[in-house]
Amino acid sequence: MIQAYTVEQVAEILNIGRDKVYALLRTRQLNSIKIGKLRRITDQHLADFVASLEEIP
């Protein structure tokens, strides 16, 4: 089952501010889906984002 998180939940998971999550979404470093007007980040989006950070030397 796919888990989908709010921006606030992702900020808490990553231990960063909500504004930083929105900045990552704006720059497309972190992907998301829209359900109506709601923005959600799936567990796969989070895994891809963390993996991309590990690739930076």
Biopython code that builds the backbone (N, CA, C, O; Angstrom):
import numpy as np
from Bio.PDB.StructureBuilder import StructureBuilder

atoms = [
    (1, "MET", "N", (0.835, -1.184, 0.000)),
    (1, "MET", "CA", (0.000, 0.000, 0.000)),
    (1, "MET", "C", (0.881, 1.249, 0.000)),
    (1, "MET", "O", (1.846, 1.336, 0.759)),
    (2, "ILE", "N", (0.547, 2.198, -0.843)),
    (2, "ILE", "CA", (1.310, 3.438, -0.941)),
    (2, "ILE", "C", (0.849, 4.403, 0.146)),
    (2, "ILE", "O", (-0.347, 4.593, 0.367)),
    (3, "GLN", "N", (1.816, 5.001, 0.812)),
    (3, "GLN", "CA", (1.536, 6.003, 1.827)),
    (3, "GLN", "C", (1.712, 7.377, 1.203)),
    (3, "GLN", "O", (2.678, 7.594, 0.472)),
    (4, "ALA", "N", (0.815, 8.303, 1.468)),
    (4, "ALA", "CA", (0.913, 9.671, 0.966)),
    (4, "ALA", "C", (0.905, 10.630, 2.151)),
    (4, "ALA", "O", (0.059, 10.526, 3.040)),
    (5, "TYR", "N", (1.856, 11.564, 2.156)),
    (5, "TYR", "CA", (2.049, 12.471, 3.281)),
    (5, "TYR", "C", (1.733, 13.903, 2.895)),
    (5, "TYR", "O", (1.845, 14.283, 1.729)),
    (6, "THR", "N", (1.337, 14.696, 3.886)),
    (6, "THR", "CA", (1.161, 16.134, 3.691)),
    (6, "THR", "C", (2.542, 16.794, 3.737)),
    (6, "THR", "O", (3.530, 16.181, 4.139)),
    (7, "VAL", "N", (2.580, 18.043, 3.319)),
    (7, "VAL", "CA", (3.830, 18.802, 3.386)),
    (7, "VAL", "C", (4.318, 18.875, 4.832)),
    (7, "VAL", "O", (5.513, 18.738, 5.093)),
    (8, "GLU", "N", (3.408, 19.089, 5.757)),
    (8, "GLU", "CA", (3.774, 19.181, 7.167)),
    (8, "GLU", "C", (4.356, 17.867, 7.685)),
    (8, "GLU", "O", (5.316, 17.873, 8.455)),
    (9, "GLN", "N", (3.778, 16.745, 7.264)),
    (9, "GLN", "CA", (4.294, 15.446, 7.687)),
    (9, "GLN", "C", (5.690, 15.202, 7.124)),
    (9, "GLN", "O", (6.559, 14.681, 7.823)),
    (10, "VAL", "N", (5.910, 15.575, 5.865)),
    (10, "VAL", "CA", (7.230, 15.402, 5.251)),
    (10, "VAL", "C", (8.258, 16.279, 5.960)),
    (10, "VAL", "O", (9.387, 15.846, 6.192)),
    (11, "ALA", "N", (7.877, 17.499, 6.303)),
    (11, "ALA", "CA", (8.787, 18.383, 7.037)),
    (11, "ALA", "C", (9.208, 17.738, 8.354)),
    (11, "ALA", "O", (10.376, 17.803, 8.737)),
    (12, "GLU", "N", (8.262, 17.120, 9.038)),
    (12, "GLU", "CA", (8.572, 16.454, 10.304)),
    (12, "GLU", "C", (9.450, 15.222, 10.081)),
    (12, "GLU", "O", (10.402, 14.991, 10.827)),
    (13, "ILE", "N", (9.130, 14.435, 9.057)),
    (13, "ILE", "CA", (9.914, 13.231, 8.755)),
    (13, "ILE", "C", (11.370, 13.592, 8.453)),
    (13, "ILE", "O", (12.295, 12.945, 8.945)),
    (14, "LEU", "N", (11.562, 14.638, 7.632)),
    (14, "LEU", "CA", (12.907, 15.040, 7.218)),
    (14, "LEU", "C", (13.574, 15.992, 8.206)),
    (14, "LEU", "O", (14.744, 16.345, 8.051)),
    (15, "ASN", "N", (12.816, 16.404, 9.224)),
    (15, "ASN", "CA", (13.316, 17.337, 10.233)),
    (15, "ASN", "C", (13.772, 18.652, 9.593)),
    (15, "ASN", "O", (14.844, 19.171, 9.905)),
    (16, "ILE", "N", (12.939, 19.174, 8.697)),
    (16, "ILE", "CA", (13.188, 20.460, 8.051)),
    (16, "ILE", "C", (11.910, 21.285, 8.151)),
    (16, "ILE", "O", (10.863, 20.776, 8.551)),
    (17, "GLY", "N", (12.002, 22.551, 7.787)),
    (17, "GLY", "CA", (10.836, 23.425, 7.846)),
    (17, "GLY", "C", (9.882, 23.200, 6.679)),
    (17, "GLY", "O", (10.253, 22.674, 5.629)),
    (18, "ARG", "N", (8.646, 23.615, 6.900)),
    (18, "ARG", "CA", (7.617, 23.501, 5.872)),
    (18, "ARG", "C", (7.995, 24.305, 4.624)),
    (18, "ARG", "O", (7.764, 23.856, 3.501)),
    (19, "ASP", "N", (8.577, 25.493, 4.822)),
    (19, "ASP", "CA", (8.990, 26.324, 3.692)),
    (19, "ASP", "C", (10.052, 25.626, 2.845)),
    (19, "ASP", "O", (10.055, 25.752, 1.621)),
    (20, "LYS", "N", (10.942, 24.897, 3.490)),
    (20, "LYS", "CA", (11.976, 24.157, 2.760)),
    (20, "LYS", "C", (11.352, 23.057, 1.907)),
    (20, "LYS", "O", (11.793, 22.824, 0.782)),
    (21, "VAL", "N", (10.331, 22.380, 2.430)),
    (21, "VAL", "CA", (9.636, 21.351, 1.647)),
    (21, "VAL", "C", (9.005, 21.984, 0.414)),
    (21, "VAL", "O", (9.117, 21.447, -0.688)),
    (22, "TYR", "N", (8.338, 23.132, 0.596)),
    (22, "TYR", "CA", (7.746, 23.816, -0.557)),
    (22, "TYR", "C", (8.811, 24.246, -1.561)),
    (22, "TYR", "O", (8.570, 24.196, -2.767)),
    (23, "ALA", "N", (9.979, 24.665, -1.088)),
    (23, "ALA", "CA", (11.073, 25.036, -1.987)),
    (23, "ALA", "C", (11.554, 23.822, -2.777)),
    (23, "ALA", "O", (11.827, 23.932, -3.972)),
    (24, "LEU", "N", (11.660, 22.680, -2.130)),
    (24, "LEU", "CA", (12.070, 21.449, -2.814)),
    (24, "LEU", "C", (11.027, 21.041, -3.858)),
    (24, "LEU", "O", (11.385, 20.547, -4.928)),
    (25, "LEU", "N", (9.756, 21.242, -3.558)),
    (25, "LEU", "CA", (8.697, 20.940, -4.517)),
    (25, "LEU", "C", (8.760, 21.906, -5.706)),
    (25, "LEU", "O", (8.624, 21.494, -6.858)),
    (26, "ARG", "N", (8.968, 23.192, -5.412)),
    (26, "ARG", "CA", (9.029, 24.207, -6.466)),
    (26, "ARG", "C", (10.170, 23.942, -7.441)),
    (26, "ARG", "O", (10.012, 24.123, -8.648)),
    (27, "THR", "N", (11.317, 23.516, -6.921)),
    (27, "THR", "CA", (12.491, 23.263, -7.762)),
    (27, "THR", "C", (12.506, 21.846, -8.326)),
    (27, "THR", "O", (13.440, 21.449, -9.023)),
    (28, "ARG", "N", (11.449, 21.088, -8.010)),
    (28, "ARG", "CA", (11.271, 19.715, -8.508)),
    (28, "ARG", "C", (12.358, 18.744, -8.021)),
    (28, "ARG", "O", (12.582, 17.699, -8.631)),
    (29, "GLN", "N", (13.021, 19.097, -6.928)),
    (29, "GLN", "CA", (13.949, 18.151, -6.304)),
    (29, "GLN", "C", (13.169, 17.063, -5.580)),
    (29, "GLN", "O", (13.643, 15.939, -5.416)),
    (30, "LEU", "N", (11.951, 17.425, -5.147)),
    (30, "LEU", "CA", (11.032, 16.506, -4.488)),
    (30, "LEU", "C", (9.740, 16.520, -5.284)),
    (30, "LEU", "O", (9.159, 17.581, -5.511)),
    (31, "ASN", "N", (9.292, 15.358, -5.706)),
    (31, "ASN", "CA", (8.068, 15.255, -6.501)),
    (31, "ASN", "C", (6.852, 15.075, -5.608)),
    (31, "ASN", "O", (6.969, 14.731, -4.432)),
    (32, "SER", "N", (5.687, 15.313, -6.187)),
    (32, "SER", "CA", (4.444, 15.161, -5.439)),
    (32, "SER", "C", (3.304, 14.886, -6.403)),
    (32, "SER", "O", (3.465, 14.932, -7.622)),
    (33, "ILE", "N", (2.153, 14.602, -5.825)),
    (33, "ILE", "CA", (0.929, 14.428, -6.608)),
    (33, "ILE", "C", (-0.103, 15.418, -6.092)),
    (33, "ILE", "O", (-0.010, 15.896, -4.961)),
    (34, "LYS", "N", (-1.083, 15.721, -6.927)),
    (34, "LYS", "CA", (-2.190, 16.569, -6.498)),
    (34, "LYS", "C", (-3.465, 15.749, -6.514)),
    (34, "LYS", "O", (-3.756, 15.030, -7.470)),
    (35, "ILE", "N", (-4.213, 15.875, -5.441)),
    (35, "ILE", "CA", (-5.529, 15.260, -5.342)),
    (35, "ILE", "C", (-6.487, 16.434, -5.121)),
    (35, "ILE", "O", (-6.619, 16.946, -4.009)),
    (36, "GLY", "N", (-7.142, 16.843, -6.191)),
    (36, "GLY", "CA", (-7.926, 18.071, -6.114)),
    (36, "GLY", "C", (-6.988, 19.231, -5.879)),
    (36, "GLY", "O", (-6.077, 19.466, -6.672)),
    (37, "LYS", "N", (-7.201, 19.960, -4.795)),
    (37, "LYS", "CA", (-6.316, 21.077, -4.445)),
    (37, "LYS", "C", (-5.236, 20.665, -3.446)),
    (37, "LYS", "O", (-4.389, 21.475, -3.069)),
    (38, "LEU", "N", (-5.272, 19.411, -3.024)),
    (38, "LEU", "CA", (-4.336, 18.939, -2.003)),
    (38, "LEU", "C", (-3.050, 18.423, -2.624)),
    (38, "LEU", "O", (-3.079, 17.722, -3.635)),
    (39, "ARG", "N", (-1.924, 18.769, -2.020)),
    (39, "ARG", "CA", (-0.606, 18.313, -2.457)),
    (39, "ARG", "C", (-0.178, 17.189, -1.536)),
    (39, "ARG", "O", (-0.218, 17.342, -0.315)),
    (40, "ARG", "N", (0.232, 16.057, -2.101)),
    (40, "ARG", "CA", (0.675, 14.910, -1.308)),
    (40, "ARG", "C", (1.993, 14.381, -1.845)),
    (40, "ARG", "O", (2.226, 14.378, -3.054)),
    (41, "ILE", "N", (2.855, 13.932, -0.940)),
    (41, "ILE", "CA", (4.152, 13.351, -1.286)),
    (41, "ILE", "C", (4.087, 11.885, -0.881)),
    (41, "ILE", "O", (3.833, 11.564, 0.280)),
    (42, "THR", "N", (4.318, 11.001, -1.844)),
    (42, "THR", "CA", (4.231, 9.570, -1.544)),
    (42, "THR", "C", (5.535, 9.070, -0.935)),
    (42, "THR", "O", (6.564, 9.746, -0.976)),
    (43, "ASP", "N", (5.462, 7.866, -0.370)),
    (43, "ASP", "CA", (6.673, 7.267, 0.194)),
    (43, "ASP", "C", (7.715, 7.023, -0.900)),
    (43, "ASP", "O", (8.915, 7.076, -0.629)),
    (44, "GLN", "N", (7.276, 6.757, -2.125)),
    (44, "GLN", "CA", (8.221, 6.576, -3.238)),
    (44, "GLN", "C", (8.912, 7.892, -3.587)),
    (44, "GLN", "O", (10.107, 7.907, -3.879)),
    (45, "HIS", "N", (8.164, 8.999, -3.557)),
    (45, "HIS", "CA", (8.765, 10.311, -3.789)),
    (45, "HIS", "C", (9.851, 10.581, -2.751)),
    (45, "HIS", "O", (10.936, 11.057, -3.085)),
    (46, "LEU", "N", (9.551, 10.273, -1.490)),
    (46, "LEU", "CA", (10.537, 10.482, -0.425)),
    (46, "LEU", "C", (11.768, 9.614, -0.623)),
    (46, "LEU", "O", (12.896, 10.079, -0.458)),
    (47, "ALA", "N", (11.553, 8.353, -0.977)),
    (47, "ALA", "CA", (12.678, 7.435, -1.196)),
    (47, "ALA", "C", (13.545, 7.922, -2.357)),
    (47, "ALA", "O", (14.772, 7.884, -2.271)),
    (48, "ASP", "N", (12.920, 8.377, -3.435)),
    (48, "ASP", "CA", (13.672, 8.896, -4.584)),
    (48, "ASP", "C", (14.474, 10.133, -4.204)),
    (48, "ASP", "O", (15.619, 10.288, -4.628)),
    (49, "PHE", "N", (13.869, 11.023, -3.397)),
    (49, "PHE", "CA", (14.550, 12.235, -2.972)),
    (49, "PHE", "C", (15.778, 11.904, -2.123)),
    (49, "PHE", "O", (16.860, 12.443, -2.353)),
    (50, "VAL", "N", (15.607, 11.024, -1.151)),
    (50, "VAL", "CA", (16.738, 10.645, -0.286)),
    (50, "VAL", "C", (17.831, 9.968, -1.107)),
    (50, "VAL", "O", (19.015, 10.225, -0.888)),
    (51, "ALA", "N", (17.449, 9.111, -2.044)),
    (51, "ALA", "CA", (18.428, 8.435, -2.915)),
    (51, "ALA", "C", (19.206, 9.468, -3.742)),
    (51, "ALA", "O", (20.406, 9.310, -3.963)),
    (52, "SER", "N", (18.529, 10.512, -4.192)),
    (52, "SER", "CA", (19.224, 11.535, -4.985)),
    (52, "SER", "C", (20.236, 12.280, -4.142)),
    (52, "SER", "O", (21.263, 12.717, -4.660)),
    (53, "LEU", "N", (19.973, 12.435, -2.861)),
    (53, "LEU", "CA", (20.930, 13.106, -1.966)),
    (53, "LEU", "C", (22.161, 12.234, -1.762)),
    (53, "LEU", "O", (23.272, 12.750, -1.644)),
    (54, "GLU", "N", (21.975, 10.937, -1.719)),
    (54, "GLU", "CA", (23.094, 10.014, -1.497)),
    (54, "GLU", "C", (24.013, 9.961, -2.698)),
    (54, "GLU", "O", (25.178, 9.586, -2.562)),
    (55, "GLU", "N", (23.516, 10.332, -3.887)),
    (55, "GLU", "CA", (24.332, 10.285, -5.100)),
    (55, "GLU", "C", (25.303, 11.461, -5.213)),
    (55, "GLU", "O", (26.270, 11.392, -5.972)),
    (56, "ILE", "N", (25.053, 12.541, -4.462)),
    (56, "ILE", "CA", (25.910, 13.719, -4.532)),
    (56, "ILE", "C", (27.223, 13.422, -3.809)),
    (56, "ILE", "O", (27.201, 13.016, -2.647)),
    (57, "PRO", "N", (28.382, 13.620, -4.482)),
    (57, "PRO", "CA", (29.664, 13.317, -3.835)),
    (57, "PRO", "C", (30.025, 14.281, -2.717)),
    (57, "PRO", "O", (31.077, 14.137, -2.094)),
]
sb = StructureBuilder()
sb.init_structure("model")
sb.init_model(0)
sb.init_chain("A")
sb.init_seg("    ")
for serial, (resi, resn, name, xyz) in enumerate(atoms, 1):
    if name == "N":
        sb.init_residue(resn, " ", resi, " ")
    sb.init_atom(name, np.array(xyz, "f"), 0.0, 1.0, " ", f" {name:<3s}", serial, name[0])
structure = sb.get_structure()
